Amino acid sequence: MSDGLMHLLDPEAIVLGSDASTNEEIIRILAGRLEMLGYVKSSYADAVVRREMTIPTGLPLERPDNVAVPHTDPEHVLKPGIAMGTLKTPVTFANMEDPDEKLPVGFVFLLAINDKDKQIEALQTVMATIQNPAALDGLRTARTLDDVRAVLG
């Protein structure tokens, strides 16, 4: 179980086993879901992609499928939410600690947060999940929303 992330995720903003081949593609897929669901403005996807180029969000976990937590400024967000994507084949994100290092990323948690306090809370919830190897292993093999609920509670 992983500490409440499921209550922050919109089930319709979960993409399992995406065929995306670049970090921009998975960001745009997830941002499109958030936009369709009314969480973000049409400017959100471009803003996240631009931010990722200058302030990368890849998190090294010493796994073959690390995590990225892209996000952007609150002005592009209508209401808070998180989209999650797993990838069939990891895509490359730059390491947030060392932007020159490229990381294979298999899990993307796209944050749409319009309140700084809520951003910290959301990040803490995401961090609790990604620091749990069993949760990530469960998400890696999840094929249905019920599988995701079983992992995230």
Secondary structure, 3 states (H helix, E strand, C coil): CCCCHHHHEEEEEEEEEECCCCHHHHHHHHHHHHHHCCCECCCHHHHHHHHHHHCCCEECCCCCCEEECCCCCHHHECCCEEEEEEEEEEEEEEECCCCCCEEEEEEEEEEECCCHHHHHHHHHHHHHHHCCHHHHHHHHHCCCHHHHHHHHC
